[in-house]
Amino acid sequence: MSRIAEALDEERNVLLEGAPGTGKTLSALVPALEHARETDKTVVITTNVHQQMRQFVADARAITRTEPIRAVVFKGKASMCHIDVDYRECQTLRDTTRDLVEKREEMEELRDRADTLLDDMREGGQGAGDAYQAVTDELDALESEVEGFESTNVCDHYRANLTRDTGAFFSWLFDDVRTPEDVYDYADREGLCGYELLKEGMEGVDLVVCNYHHLLDPLIREQFFRWLGREPEDVITVFDEAHNVESAARDHATRTLTENTLASALTELEDVDDSRAAAAENVLRAFHDALCETYDGALAFGEREQVGENWYDLSVSNPDRRDDLTLSFLDRYEGRGISTEVELALQLGESLDEEYEEQYKRGETTSRKECQTLQAAAFVATWMDEGGELGQHPMCSVRRDSGTDELYGRAELYTCIPREVTKELFDEVSATVLMSATLRPFDVTQDVLGLDDPETMAYGLAYPEANRRTLAVDVPPLFSSERSNPETQAVVADTLRDVLRFTPGNTLCFFPSYAEAERYYERLRGTGVGTDLWLDGSDVDTEAARKEFVAGDDGALFTSLWGTLSEGVSFDADDARTVAVVGVPYPHLSERMEAVQDAYDRAYPGKEAGWRYGVEIPTIRKTRQALGRVIRSPDDFGVRLLLDRRYTRESRDMGRYGVRGSFPTEERTEFVDVAPEKAKFAMLNFFTDHDAYAGDPPRP
């Protein structure tokens, strides 16, 4: 806490790694709030993990029991709207409603003025008659205008915010730390708009809890800070689970445009009577046709039939020139110049968008229409301007329409280097604390996120070492080519059977994919392991499965390391006594991953950054996160197993595929190498020493 406080005083960023369950949140939050109080700033703490949001609320409530702070928990409009409209439609409704209320207030003021002038006229006041006439004329005109407003679209909930005394709401809001669900329920009962009230109540608060996108999206961030009533330099940001910032920033920066949006834009332009429409139609049709031609040509024989309802990536990039889609676009385009016609399309799109807004305000349409021309033109402009830059990877993908069974395409500008998003944020705010159980190596985090000279600190698992045992089990390395080997599968299955049998309680089993999890779930199911087996998957209600799993006392949950249970979820005490990581969970080496590696190699030459930054470090972080699901308190105890030769000392001869050396020193020194058939003896000895078996221990 002292080191964080000193860093904040110096306006330096902080990288804090602390083992799971050791109190990182309060260690960052307390000095940040104290510094903010002394310097009149606001602390914004953010995560992308739902369970951590709940923990933030609990921590903030604990602080308010001893220190008076004003805290707000903020979510996006979509989860708080009482009438279920999208963001743009909400904006228009809000503006129209405010205009109506302001005009009604102005009418009341004019009526009061007219009554006063009428009294002056009766008393013979000089000039009162002319003034009275002028006021009544203005009042008549305003009444006619308001009558027109009665047929417009307004939001009754927001109108209640503007016309009723909301003091009771704010007294209630700051009497404790309220969740968005609390606010929604209160506002729904009272007929108010909780989202707009929250925005109004955020100005000058001490603490805001929110999701990543409120900070990582530049446009949302600008609005968000405005709602806070703060300049960026008056905000301290705290990112929890900060190892996820890289992928979240990449997602926020990536831009896409579907064939359907292009087709809708061309349809929209058919009915537009504007001189710019021809130019817009010309350039957008060329891009539309180029997209169709490109994905049609990229599909190999028989590949079209493999495409389902999920996006299916196709390679269009070239190492020595622009991508195939751009080349096709340039080949098809005929006109006065792409830049010129795209600019005309943007101008026209902005005009159409303003017209749609006015139509909705006037009540001529029941929903706020989105301008497809504007969306398409903005994407094409970005594609042409930035598609060849370092870190931007042009892509094309297709999916099958479930209604028509036809394929349609999508152009995507995939952002490989996230620092383009994060560096601007970290440079403009007062300071940022990034915390996680898996931030090391710090030099990689600094490079990837664009941090300059941060304060770095790491704290290992300070709980008694005797309460944990980490076994590196020498099963054959589970490369993708080895996973189908029947002999290897038999060794892994036998080892897992022993792990389940010798665990006095629940076991978590993590695999590189849901498919691998299902493979071993099926191999062990019905073989008399004496343990209840649970299978997680992409189509499973994971939270429901987790609750049923922890409710029992002798179960095994099979899931993917890339699922939602490997981080941000606590399995305290008897919830799980053993965690097993099977294999090294390298991400699927797709074209996207190859593009990321290539971009990192070019951005950081001489560091083997492509493999290390893009693949190895994220993989080890996933593994470390999974291991951290057990041992959550000083009294907790358990066994952690890594099933793959690449985790053992033998991995020294495996080049970059041996990952033992990628773990922090104090963690890998605890690894105990064992043969597969010896794992059960190590577990038996450990759990017997902790008197964990309810009766006689199992016999090897």
C-alpha positions in Angstrom: 0.0 0.0 0.0 2.8 2.4 0.8 4.6 1.8 -2.5 1.3 2.3 -4.4 0.7 5.5 -2.5 4.1 6.8 -3.3 3.7 5.9 -7.0 0.3 7.8 -7.1 1.9 10.8 -5.6 4.5 10.7 -8.4 1.7 10.1 -11.0 3.4 6.8 -11.9 1.6 3.8 -13.2 1.8 0.6 -11.1 2.0 -3.1 -12.1 0.9 -5.2 -9.1 1.0 -9.0 -9.2 -0.3 -10.8 -6.1 -1.3 -14.4 -5.7 -5.1 -15.2 -5.8 -7.0 -14.5 -2.6 -4.3 -12.3 -1.0 -6.2 -9.0 -1.0 -5.0 -7.1 -4.2 -8.2 -5.2 -4.5 -8.1 -3.5 -1.1 -4.3 -3.1 -1.3 -4.8 -0.9 -4.5 -8.2 0.7 -3.6 -7.3 2.0 -0.1 -4.2 4.1 -1.2 -6.0 5.2 -4.4 -9.0 6.5 -2.5 -6.8 8.3 0.1 -4.7 9.9 -2.7 -7.9 10.9 -4.5 -9.4 12.5 -1.3 -6.2 14.5 -0.7 -6.0 15.7 -4.4 -9.7 16.0 -5.3 -9.7 13.1 -7.8 -12.0 10.2 -8.6 -11.0 6.5 -8.6 -12.4 4.3 -11.3 -12.0 0.6 -10.6 -12.8 -1.8 -13.5 -12.8 -5.5 -14.5 -14.2 -7.7 -17.2 -15.1 -10.5 -14.8 -18.6 -10.5 -13.3 -17.7 -12.1 -10.0 -15.0 -9.4 -9.5 -17.6 -6.7 -9.9 -19.5 -8.3 -7.0 -16.3 -8.4 -5.0 -15.7 -4.7 -5.7 -19.1 -3.9 -4.4 -18.4 -5.9 -1.2 -15.1 -4.2 -0.7 -16.6 -0.7 -1.3 -19.3 -1.4 1.2 -16.8 -2.6 3.8 -14.9 0.7 3.3 -18.1 2.8 3.7 -18.6 1.2 7.1 -15.6 3.0 8.4 -15.0 5.9 6.0 -17.6 8.0 4.3 -17.1 7.7 0.6 -19.6 8.2 -2.3 -19.5 5.2 -4.6 -21.4 4.4 -7.8 -21.5 1.1 -9.6 -22.1 1.8 -13.3 -23.3 -0.5 -16.1 -24.2 0.3 -19.7 -27.6 1.5 -20.8 -28.6 -1.9 -22.4 -28.8 -3.6 -18.9 -30.6 -0.7 -17.3 -33.2 0.5 -19.8 -36.9 0.2 -18.8 -38.2 0.4 -22.3 -35.6 -1.6 -24.2 -34.3 0.8 -26.9 -30.8 0.9 -28.2 -28.2 3.6 -27.4 -28.9 5.9 -30.3 -32.6 5.7 -29.9 -32.2 6.4 -26.2 -30.1 9.5 -27.0 -32.8 10.8 -29.3 -35.6 10.1 -26.9 -33.7 11.9 -24.1 -33.1 15.0 -26.3 -36.7 15.1 -27.4 -38.0 14.7 -23.9 -35.7 17.4 -22.5 -36.8 19.8 -25.2 -40.5 19.1 -24.4 -40.0 19.6 -20.7 -38.0 22.8 -21.2 -40.6 24.2 -23.5 -43.3 23.5 -20.9 -41.3 25.2 -18.3 -40.8 28.1 -20.6 -44.6 28.2 -21.1 -45.1 28.4 -17.4 -42.7 31.3 -17.1 -44.4 33.1 -19.9 -47.8 32.6 -18.3 -46.5 34.0 -15.0 -45.1 37.0 -16.9 -48.3 37.6 -18.8 -50.3 37.5 -15.5 -48.0 40.1 -14.0 -48.2 42.3 -17.1 -52.0 42.0 -17.1 -52.1 43.3 -13.5 -49.8 46.2 -14.6 -52.2 47.0 -17.4 -55.2 47.2 -15.0 -53.2 49.5 -12.8 -52.4 51.7 -15.8 -48.7 50.8 -16.1 -47.0 52.5 -19.0 -46.0 50.1 -21.8 -47.6 47.2 -20.1 -50.1 46.6 -23.0 -47.4 46.3 -25.7 -45.3 44.0 -23.5 -48.4 41.9 -22.7 -49.1 41.5 -26.4 -45.6 40.5 -27.1 -45.5 37.9 -24.3 -48.9 36.4 -25.3 -47.8 36.2 -29.0 -44.7 34.3 -27.9 -46.8 32.1 -25.6 -49.2 31.2 -28.5 -46.4 30.3 -30.7 -44.8 28.1 -28.0 -48.1 26.4 -27.3 -48.5 25.5 -31.0 -45.0 24.1 -30.9 -45.7 22.1 -27.8 -48.9 20.7 -29.4 -46.7 19.4 -32.1 -44.4 17.8 -29.5 -47.3 15.7 -28.2 -47.1 13.5 -31.2 -43.3 13.0 -30.9 -41.5 10.1 -29.2 -40.6 10.8 -25.6 -39.5 8.7 -22.7 -41.9 8.9 -19.7 -39.3 7.6 -17.3 -36.8 10.3 -18.2 -39.6 12.9 -18.2 -40.2 11.9 -14.6 -36.6 12.5 -13.8 -36.9 16.1 -15.1 -40.3 17.0 -13.6 -40.2 15.3 -10.2 -38.1 15.8 -7.0 -35.4 13.1 -7.2 -33.7 14.1 -4.0 -34.9 11.0 -2.2 -33.2 8.8 -4.9 -29.8 10.4 -4.4 -30.2 10.2 -0.6 -30.9 6.5 -1.0 -28.1 6.0 -3.6 -25.4 7.3 -1.4 -26.6 5.8 1.8 -24.8 2.6 0.8 -23.1 1.1 -2.3 -25.9 0.3 -4.7 -25.7 -2.2 -7.5 -27.1 -1.4 -11.0 -29.8 -4.0 -10.2 -30.7 -2.1 -7.0 -30.9 1.1 -9.0 -33.0 -0.5 -11.7 -35.5 -1.9 -9.2 -35.8 1.4 -7.4 -36.3 3.4 -10.6 -38.8 0.9 -12.0 -40.9 1.1 -8.9 -40.9 4.9 -9.0 -41.3 5.3 -12.8 -37.9 7.0 -13.1 -34.9 6.4 -15.4 -32.2 4.9 -13.2 -29.5 5.0 -15.9 -29.9 8.8 -16.4 -30.1 9.3 -12.6 -26.9 7.4 -12.2 -25.1 9.5 -14.8 -26.4 12.6 -13.0 -25.2 11.3 -9.6 -21.7 10.4 -10.8 -20.3 13.9 -10.8 -17.6 14.3 -8.2 -18.0 10.9 -6.6 -15.1 9.2 -4.8 -15.3 5.8 -6.5 -16.9 4.3 -9.6 -17.0 0.6 -10.4 -17.5 -0.2 -14.1 -16.7 -2.5 -16.9 -13.6 -2.3 -19.1 -15.4 -0.8 -22.1 -16.1 2.4 -20.3 -12.4 3.1 -20.3 -11.0 1.2 -23.3 -13.4 2.7 -25.9 -12.1 6.3 -26.5 -15.6 7.7 -27.4 -17.3 6.1 -24.4 -14.4 7.2 -22.1 -14.7 10.8 -23.2 -18.4 10.8 -22.3 -17.7 8.8 -19.1 -15.2 11.3 -17.8 -17.7 14.1 -18.6 -20.4 12.4 -16.5 -17.8 12.3 -13.7 -17.2 16.0 -14.1 -13.5 15.2 -14.3 -10.7 15.9 -16.7 -8.7 12.8 -17.5 -5.8 14.0 -15.3 -8.2 14.0 -12.3 -9.0 10.3 -12.6 -7.1 7.4 -11.1 -7.9 4.1 -12.9 -7.5 0.6 -11.3 -7.7 -2.4 -13.6 -8.3 -5.8 -12.0 -7.6 -9.1 -13.8 -5.3 -6.8 -15.9 -3.8 -9.7 -17.8 -7.1 -9.5 -19.8 -6.6 -5.9 -20.8 -4.5 -6.9 -23.9 -7.3 -9.0 -25.5 -10.0 -6.6 -24.4 -8.3 -3.7 -26.0 -7.7 -5.7 -29.2 -11.5 -6.4 -29.3 -12.4 -2.8 -28.8 -10.1 -1.6 -31.6 -11.1 -4.2 -34.2 -13.6 -2.9 -36.8 -16.0 -4.9 -39.0 -18.4 -4.4 -41.9 -20.8 -7.1 -43.1 -22.1 -7.7 -46.6 -25.6 -7.1 -45.3 -24.8 -3.6 -44.0 -23.3 -2.8 -47.4 -26.4 -4.2 -49.2 -28.6 -2.1 -46.9 -26.6 1.0 -47.6 -27.0 0.5 -51.3 -30.8 0.0 -50.9 -30.9 3.1 -48.7 -29.2 5.2 -51.5 -31.8 4.2 -54.1 -34.4 6.5 -52.5 -32.0 9.4 -51.8 -32.5 12.6 -53.9 -29.0 14.1 -53.4 -26.2 14.8 -55.8 -23.8 12.9 -53.5 -25.8 9.7 -53.7 -24.2 8.6 -57.1 -20.7 8.9 -55.7 -21.6 7.0 -52.5 -23.4 4.3 -54.5 -20.4 3.9 -56.8 -17.8 3.4 -54.2 -19.8 1.3 -51.8 -21.0 -1.0 -54.6 -17.5 -1.5 -55.7 -16.5 -2.5 -52.2 -19.6 -4.7 -51.8 -18.8 -6.6 -55.0 -15.2 -6.9 -54.2 -16.0 -8.4 -50.8 -18.3 -11.0 -52.5 -15.7 -11.8 -55.1 -12.9 -12.1 -52.5 -14.6 -14.5 -50.2 -16.0 -16.6 -53.1 -12.5 -17.0 -54.5 -11.0 -17.7 -51.1 -13.3 -20.7 -50.4 -11.6 -23.9 -51.5 -13.4 -26.8 -53.1 -15.8 -28.3 -50.5 -15.1 -25.6 -48.0 -18.3 -23.8 -48.6 -20.3 -26.7 -47.2 -18.3 -26.6 -43.9 -19.4 -23.0 -43.1 -21.9 -22.9 -40.3 -23.6 -20.1 -38.3 -20.3 -18.9 -36.7 -17.9 -16.7 -38.6 -15.4 -18.7 -40.6 -12.1 -16.9 -41.3 -10.6 -16.8 -44.8 -7.1 -15.7 -45.6 -6.9 -12.6 -47.8 -3.6 -11.0 -46.6 -0.4 -10.9 -48.7 3.1 -10.5 -47.3 4.4 -8.1 -50.0 1.3 -6.0 -51.1 -2.2 -5.0 -50.0 -4.7 -7.7 -49.2 -6.9 -9.5 -51.8 -10.0 -7.5 -50.9 -8.3 -4.2 -51.3 -6.8 -5.3 -54.6 -10.2 -6.5 -55.9 -11.7 -3.2 -54.7 -9.1 -1.2 -56.6 -9.6 -3.3 -59.7 -13.4 -2.9 -59.7 -13.6 0.7 -58.7 -14.1 3.3 -61.5 -14.8 6.9 -60.5 -13.4 10.3 -59.5 -11.2 8.8 -56.8 -11.9 6.6 -53.8 -11.0 9.2 -51.2 -13.2 11.8 -52.9 -16.2 9.6 -53.2 -15.8 8.1 -49.7 -15.8 11.6 -48.3 -19.0 12.5 -50.2 -20.5 9.2 -48.9 -19.6 10.2 -45.3 -21.1 13.7 -45.8 -24.3 12.2 -47.2 -24.4 9.6 -44.4 -24.2 12.3 -41.7 -27.0 14.3 -43.4 -29.2 11.2 -43.6 -28.4 10.3 -40.0 -29.5 13.8 -38.8 -32.7 13.5 -40.9 -33.5 10.1 -39.3 -33.1 11.6 -35.9 -35.4 14.5 -36.7 -38.0 12.0 -38.1 -37.9 10.1 -34.8 -38.1 13.2 -32.7 -41.2 14.3 -34.6 -42.8 11.0 -34.1 -42.8 10.1 -37.8 -41.1 6.8 -37.1 -41.5 4.4 -34.2 -37.8 3.6 -33.9 -34.7 5.6 -34.5 -33.4 4.5 -37.9 -29.6 3.8 -38.2 -27.9 5.2 -41.3 -26.3 2.2 -43.1 -24.5 4.5 -45.6 -22.7 6.3 -42.8 -21.5 3.0 -41.2 -20.3 1.5 -44.5 -18.5 4.7 -45.6 -16.8 5.1 -42.3 -15.5 1.6 -42.4 -14.3 1.8 -46.0 -12.4 5.1 -45.2 -10.7 3.4 -42.3 -9.9 0.2 -44.3 -8.2 2.2 -47.0 -6.4 4.6 -44.7 -5.2 2.1 -42.0 -5.3 -1.3 -43.6 -1.7 -1.3 -44.5 -0.3 0.0 -41.2 1.7 -2.1 -38.7 -0.5 -3.9 -36.3 -3.6 -3.8 -38.6 -4.5 -7.1 -40.2 -7.2 -7.2 -43.0 -9.4 -10.2 -42.8 -12.4 -11.7 -44.5 -14.9 -14.2 -43.1 -18.2 -15.8 -43.9 -21.1 -17.3 -42.1 -24.4 -19.1 -43.0 -27.7 -17.3 -42.6 -29.9 -19.6 -40.5 -33.0 -18.3 -42.3 -31.9 -18.5 -45.9 -29.1 -21.0 -45.6 -27.0 -18.6 -47.8 -23.5 -17.5 -47.1 -22.7 -13.8 -46.5 -19.4 -12.1 -45.9 -17.7 -9.7 -43.5 -14.6 -7.5 -43.9 -12.6 -7.0 -40.7 -9.6 -4.9 -39.7 -8.1 -6.9 -36.9 -6.0 -5.0 -34.4 -3.0 -7.0 -33.4 -1.1 -4.5 -31.1 -3.4 -3.3 -28.3 -1.0 -0.5 -27.1 -2.6 1.6 -29.8 -5.7 1.7 -27.5 -4.2 1.5 -24.1 -1.2 3.9 -24.2 -3.5 6.9 -24.9 -5.6 6.1 -21.8 -2.6 5.5 -19.5 -0.9 8.7 -20.7 -3.9 10.9 -20.1 -5.1 9.9 -16.7 -3.4 10.8 -13.5 -2.1 7.2 -12.8 -3.2 3.6 -13.3 -2.9 0.6 -11.1 -3.0 -2.7 -13.1 -3.3 -5.8 -10.9 -3.6 -9.5 -11.4 -2.3 -12.8 -10.1 -0.5 -13.2 -13.5 1.1 -10.0 -14.8 4.7 -11.2 -15.0 6.9 -10.9 -16.9 6.5 -7.2 -16.3 8.6 -6.2 -19.3 6.2 -8.0 -21.6 3.2 -6.2 -20.0 5.0 -2.8 -20.3 5.7 -3.4 -24.0 2.2 -4.8 -24.9 0.2 -2.1 -23.1 2.5 0.9 -23.8 3.5 1.7 -20.2 6.5 4.0 -19.5 8.6 3.2 -16.4 5.9 1.8 -14.1 6.4 0.9 -10.5 6.4 -2.9 -10.4 5.8 -5.2 -7.5 5.1 -8.9 -7.1 3.9 -10.8 -4.0 3.8 -14.6 -4.1 1.5 -16.9 -2.3 2.4 -16.1 1.3 0.2 -18.8 2.8 2.0 -21.8 4.4 3.9 -23.8 1.7 3.0 -27.0 3.6 -0.6 -26.5 2.7 0.0 -27.0 -1.0 1.7 -29.4 -3.3 2.4 -28.8 -7.0 3.1 -31.9 -9.0 4.5 -31.8 -12.5 3.4 -35.2 -13.9 5.6 -36.6 -16.7 2.9 -37.7 -19.1 3.9 -37.5 -22.8 3.8 -34.0 -24.1 0.3 -33.4 -25.4 1.0 -31.8 -28.7 -1.9 -31.7 -31.1 -0.4 -34.6 -33.0 0.0 -36.6 -29.8 -3.5 -36.2 -28.4 -5.1 -38.9 -30.6 -2.5 -41.5 -29.6 -4.4 -44.3 -27.8 -1.4 -45.0 -25.5 -1.1 -41.4 -24.5 -4.8 -41.1 -23.9 -4.6 -44.2 -21.7 -1.8 -42.7 -19.6 -3.7 -39.4 -19.1 -7.0 -41.2 -18.3 -5.3 -43.5 -15.8 -3.6 -40.6 -14.1 -6.8 -38.6 -13.9 -8.6 -41.7 -12.5 -6.0 -41.8 -9.7 -6.3 -38.0 -9.1 -10.0 -38.3 -8.7 -9.8 -41.3 -6.4 -7.1 -39.8 -4.1 -8.7 -36.4 -3.8 -10.8 -36.2 -0.5 -13.4 -33.9 -2.1 -13.9 -32.0 -5.4 -11.5 -31.9 -8.3 -11.2 -29.3 -11.1 -9.9 -30.6 -14.4 -8.8 -28.0 -17.0 -8.0 -28.9 -20.6 -6.8 -26.9 -23.7 -10.3 -27.1 -25.2 -13.9 -28.2 -24.5 -13.3 -31.1 -27.0 -10.4 -32.4 -24.9 -12.5 -32.0 -21.7 -15.3 -34.0 -23.3 -12.8 -36.7 -24.5 -11.6 -37.5 -20.9 -15.0 -37.0 -19.4 -16.3 -39.8 -21.7 -13.3 -42.0 -21.0 -13.8 -41.8 -17.2 -17.6 -41.8 -17.1 -19.1 -45.2 -16.2 -15.7 -46.7 -15.3 -16.4 -46.9 -11.5 -14.3 -43.9 -10.5 -16.7 -43.4 -7.6 -16.9 -39.6 -8.3 -19.7 -37.5 -9.7 -18.6 -36.1 -13.1 -19.6 -32.8 -14.5 -18.9 -31.6 -18.1 -18.7 -27.9 -19.0 -19.0 -26.7 -22.6 -19.7 -23.8 -24.8 -23.4 -24.7 -24.8 -23.7 -25.4 -21.0 -25.0 -23.1 -18.3 -21.6 -22.9 -16.7 -22.8 -21.0 -13.5 -25.5 -23.6 -12.9 -23.0 -26.4 -13.4 -20.5 -24.7 -11.0 -23.2 -24.3 -8.3 -24.2 -28.0 -8.5 -20.5 -29.0 -8.5 -19.6 -27.1 -5.3 -22.8 -28.2 -3.6 -21.4 -31.8 -3.6 -18.4 -33.1 -1.8 -17.0 -35.7 -4.2 -17.2 -34.4 -7.8 -15.0 -33.6 -10.8 -15.7 -30.8 -13.2 -14.2 -31.1 -16.7 -13.8 -27.8 -18.5 -11.6 -25.7 -20.8 -8.8 -23.4 -19.7 -10.2 -20.9 -22.2 -13.7 -21.0 -20.6 -15.0 -18.8 -17.8 -14.0 -20.9 -14.8 -10.3 -20.7 -15.1 -10.1 -17.2 -13.6 -12.0 -14.7 -11.5 -13.9 -17.6 -9.8 -13.0 -18.8 -6.3 -13.3 -22.4 -5.2 -12.7 -22.0 -1.5 -11.9 -24.7 1.0 -14.1 -27.8 0.2 -15.3 -26.3 -3.1 -12.2 -27.9 -4.6 -9.2 -29.7 -3.1 -7.4 -30.5 -6.3 -6.9 -28.8 -9.6 -5.4 -30.6 -12.6 -4.2 -28.8 -15.8 -4.0 -31.3 -18.6 -1.6 -30.2 -21.4 -0.3 -26.8 -22.3 -3.2 -24.6 -23.4 -1.7 -22.9 -26.4 -4.4 -20.9 -28.2 -5.6 -22.2 -31.5 -2.8 -21.1 -34.0 -5.1 -19.4 -36.4 -4.4 -16.7 -38.9 -5.3 -14.1 -36.2 -2.6 -15.6 -33.9 -0.1 -15.7 -36.7 -0.9 -12.0 -37.5 -0.4 -11.1 -33.8 3.0 -12.9 -33.7 4.1 -11.2 -36.9 3.1 -7.8 -35.7 4.9 -8.3 -32.3 8.0 -9.5 -34.2 8.0 -6.4 -36.3 7.2 -4.0 -33.4 9.8 -5.5 -31.0 12.7 -6.8 -33.2 15.3 -9.0 -31.6 13.1 -10.2 -28.7 11.4 -13.2 -30.3 8.4 -11.2 -29.3 5.9 -12.9 -31.7 6.1 -16.3 -29.9 6.8 -15.0 -26.4 4.4 -12.1 -26.3 1.7 -13.5 -28.5 1.6 -17.2 -27.5 3.9 -18.4 -24.6 3.2 -15.7 -22.0 -0.6 -15.7 -22.5 -0.6 -19.5 -22.3 1.4 -19.6 -19.0 -0.9 -16.9 -17.6 -3.9 -19.1 -18.3 -2.2 -22.1 -16.6 -1.3 -20.0 -13.6 -4.8 -18.6 -13.3 -6.2 -22.1 -13.3 -3.8 -23.3 -10.6 -4.9 -20.3 -8.5 -8.5 -21.6 -8.3 -7.5 -23.5 -5.1 -5.6 -22.3 -2.0 -7.6 -19.2 -1.3 -6.9 -18.6 2.4 -4.2 -19.3 5.0 -6.0 -22.3 6.3 -6.9 -23.8 2.8 -5.0 -26.7 1.5 -4.8 -28.7 -1.8 -2.9 -30.3 -4.6 -2.2 -28.7 -8.0 -1.2 -31.0 -10.9 0.4 -30.1 -14.3 0.0 -33.1 -16.6 2.5 -32.7 -19.4 6.2 -33.4 -19.8 6.7 -29.7 -20.9 6.1 -28.7 -17.3 8.9 -31.0 -15.9 12.7 -30.6 -15.8 12.8 -32.8 -18.9 11.4 -29.8 -20.8 14.9 -28.2 -20.8 15.6 -30.2 -23.9 12.4 -29.2 -25.8 13.4 -25.7 -26.9 10.7 -23.1 -26.8 8.1 -25.7 -26.2 9.4 -26.5 -22.7 7.4 -24.1 -20.6 8.7 -24.7 -17.0 11.2 -21.9 -17.3 8.4 -19.4 -18.1 6.9 -19.6 -14.6 8.1 -17.2 -12.0 11.1 -18.6 -10.1 9.4 -18.9 -6.7 6.5 -20.9 -8.3 8.6 -23.3 -10.4 10.8 -24.1 -7.4 7.8 -25.7 -5.8 7.2 -28.0 -8.7 7.7 -31.7 -7.8 8.3 -33.9 -10.8 6.6 -37.3 -10.6 5.9 -40.2 -12.9 2.2 -40.7 -13.8 2.0 -43.9 -11.7 3.5 -42.1 -8.7 1.1 -39.1 -8.6 -1.4 -41.0 -6.4 1.3 -41.7 -3.8 2.2 -38.0 -3.6 -1.4 -37.1 -3.2 -2.0 -39.8 -0.6 0.9 -38.6 1.5 -0.1 -35.0 1.3 -3.8 -35.4 2.1 -3.0 -37.9 4.9 -0.7 -35.4 6.5 -3.6 -33.0 6.5 -6.0 -35.6 7.9 -8.3 -34.8 5.0 -9.8 -38.3 4.5 -13.1 -38.8 6.3 -12.4 -42.5 6.9 -9.6 -44.8 5.9 -7.6 -43.4 3.0 -7.9 -45.1 -0.4 -5.4 -47.9 -1.0 -3.0 -47.4 -4.0 
